[in-house]
Amino acid sequence: MKKVLPSLLLTLAWTLSINAQQLPLLDTYVNQLTAGEKSSGTLCIAHNGKTIYAKSVGWADRENNRPIDLETKFLIASVAKPFTASAMLLLARDGTIELSDPISRYLPELEAYQDVTITQLLNHTSGISGLYGEGTILEQPSAEQVKTNRDLVAFLAEQERFKDFEPGAKYAYSNTNYVLLASIMEAVTGQSFQEWMNKHLFLPLGLDDTGIISLQRSRLGLENSAVGYVYSDSLQAILPADEAPETSELLASNAGLLGQGSMYSTVKDLVRWTQHTQGDFFTKAEKALIFYPEPSGERLTYSYGWDIEVDEEFGRIAQHSGRWGGWNSNLEHQMEHHITIVYLSNLEGADYEYPDFQKIRQIVAGTYYDLNDTNLPRYTGKYETVEGKTDELIARDGRLYKKYRSLELELVPRSKTRFELKGFAPTVTYVFEFGDDDTVVGSRMTQAETGVDVKYRKLPEE
């Protein structure tokens, strides 16, 4: 029998611009994310550290019918990286390490990597290859061979060179970098990663529901914690990730690696943590280093554990996302508006859809353009370039799609005139031109990074 998803809704006074019209839009969007058991989780939005909206939907433990609430602990996957990076900055502050030092100074067995610095690990510019794929330490994951940080250091020491490019040449995200950071911490402090983080970070900051965990099973073994679920294609069922054939071996073999993502938390603790990072936890110089890096030329610049984005509408945003074994997480802070958005999920269903945080931002700000039966038809129809190349937009289930061969690609509204093709990086933008009678007369499709720039005129309806 199909379960009925439980729901807990908590709304407090919104001191900026949220109003009765926006609340249903937020509810509707969260319900869309979780409809048909696509996902389950908690969305929490705070202003200056105070919760202004929170909603939890779904099951923390499906087998025992235990619903998710605002106190539920989730594995946060790579959202752990800002914590690991902050720990390294604290060690640099007290002189225990130098960020510009080669990693071989602290891990002498990695002599072949003496041209890699701690800063390059922090910013994913080391060139060191990742944990997964051909030739890596987890090339053939096995529950019988659980890998640890020491195993990774030993594996790298055996490789003559295990780099994809020369250190500092470019950016490439690699979990290996953050495992090595945790190994450096243990080497210089004489404490385990878990002990140091508890003593110097979690406890002093009052993060009582945050901690390090070596995970081999989908159940965290903590009070009020969420089980990580995935949809198994082979078994056609939603299962704990450690019982699904597609994920069980990798989940177990990765369990002993720390620093890159083996951390749990709650939405409340993550809001509290973000407030500390914007308060007096970091010095003025450290804040400048982390949150105001030199632009990389890309939409996002990775800086000391955070993706830094300068958005046209919302200004500077510090964010990170994570995904592992059915758990999905996203943490972001709009620095000019002092708004924090946290989304934690424990289910990747058959039709899992990652949240559209630009849409959430716009709903909260009151700038979201809601497609409906009245305005949607104005965009649909056929378009044509001066060369005769055609483009067709169609409506389905209240959404706008571009027909491309056998595919239908969703166009997500950012305003009345500006839409984005969902799932494309770099971003593909459609800007619609309106006539005097408020009908669409043309469009312009651009992808700035690749030089794509195509203008269309809207053809009359046949």
RANORDA-V611356 format. One record per backbone hydrogen bond with DSSP energy under -1.0 kcal/mol. NH is the residue of the N-H (numbers start at 1). CO is the residue of the C=O. Records with the same first field share a line. If there is no record, write none. Layout:
NH = CO ; CO
This chain:
8 = 56
10 = 54
23 = 19
26 = 22
27 = 23
28 = 24
29 = 25
30 = 26
31 = 27
32 = 28
33 = 29
34 = 30
35 = 31
37 = 34
41 = 57
42 = 344
43 = 55
44 = 342
45 = 53
46 = 340
47 = 50
48 = 338
50 = 47
52 = 45
53 = 45
54 = 10
55 = 43
56 = 8
57 = 41
58 = 6
60 = 66
61 = 66
66 = 61
68 = 58
72 = 69
73 = 224
74 = 265
76 = 263
79 = 76
80 = 77
81 = 78
84 = 80
85 = 81
86 = 82
87 = 83
88 = 84
89 = 85
90 = 86
91 = 87
92 = 88
93 = 89
94 = 90
95 = 92
96 = 91
97 = 91
101 = 98
103 = 116
105 = 102
106 = 103
107 = 103
110 = 107
113 = 110
114 = 111
116 = 113
118 = 101
119 = 99
121 = 117
122 = 118
123 = 119
124 = 121
125 = 120
129 = 162
136 = 133
138 = 131
139 = 136
145 = 142
147 = 253
152 = 148
153 = 149
154 = 150
155 = 151
156 = 152
157 = 153
158 = 154
164 = 127
168 = 125
169 = 166
172 = 124
177 = 174
179 = 175
180 = 176
181 = 177
182 = 178
183 = 179
184 = 180
185 = 181
186 = 182
187 = 183
188 = 184
189 = 185
190 = 186
196 = 192
197 = 193
198 = 194
199 = 195
200 = 196
201 = 197
202 = 197
203 = 198
205 = 201
206 = 203
207 = 202
208 = 206
210 = 207
211 = 264
213 = 262
226 = 73
227 = 60
228 = 218
229 = 346
230 = 239
231 = 348
232 = 237
236 = 232
237 = 232
239 = 230
241 = 228
243 = 240
247 = 244
248 = 244
251 = 247
252 = 248
253 = 249
254 = 250
255 = 252
257 = 254
263 = 261
264 = 211
265 = 74
270 = 266
271 = 267
272 = 268
273 = 269
274 = 270
275 = 271
276 = 272
277 = 273
278 = 274
281 = 276
287 = 283
288 = 284
289 = 285
290 = 286
291 = 287
292 = 288
301 = 308
303 = 306
306 = 303
307 = 319
308 = 301
309 = 317
311 = 315
315 = 311
317 = 309
318 = 333
319 = 307
320 = 331
322 = 329
324 = 327
327 = 324
328 = 345
329 = 322
330 = 343
331 = 320
332 = 341
333 = 318
334 = 339
335 = 316
338 = 334
339 = 334
340 = 46
341 = 332
342 = 44
343 = 330
344 = 42
345 = 328
346 = 40
348 = 229
349 = 38
352 = 349
360 = 356
361 = 357
362 = 358
363 = 359
364 = 360
365 = 361
366 = 362
367 = 362
368 = 362
376 = 372
379 = 376
381 = 393
383 = 391
384 = 457
385 = 389
388 = 385
391 = 383
393 = 381
394 = 401
396 = 399
399 = 396
401 = 394
402 = 409
403 = 392
404 = 407
407 = 404
409 = 402
411 = 400
412 = 420
414 = 418
415 = 418
419 = 430
420 = 412
421 = 428
422 = 410
424 = 421
429 = 446
430 = 419
431 = 444
432 = 417
433 = 442
435 = 439
438 = 435
441 = 433
442 = 433
443 = 456
444 = 431
445 = 454
446 = 429
447 = 452
450 = 447
452 = 447
454 = 445
456 = 443
457 = 384
458 = 441
459 = 382
